Amino acid sequence: EPGLHRPYSTPLYPYLPATAALLAVGCFIAMLISNPSIGGIFVGIVLSSVLVFRALGFHKRGLSR
């Protein structure tokens, strides 16, 4: 519902969230370059989290049970 009153809005939306996402990607790339083993562990954790999220069905019903 785009017209719904919301008591809080994101400051400088969409520029601040986009900047944060780009900085996070940059940090991840720097981590992969400087220490590939830690980067691989990080990727493994993220992928396993996605698999658990999908296996438990949270993507179908939202985050709350």
Secondary structure as GFF3:
##gff-version 3
##sequence-region A 1 65
A	DSSP	alpha_helix	15	34	.	.	.	ID=ss1
A	DSSP	alpha_helix	36	55	.	.	.	ID=ss2
A	DSSP	alpha_helix	58	61	.	.	.	ID=ss3
###
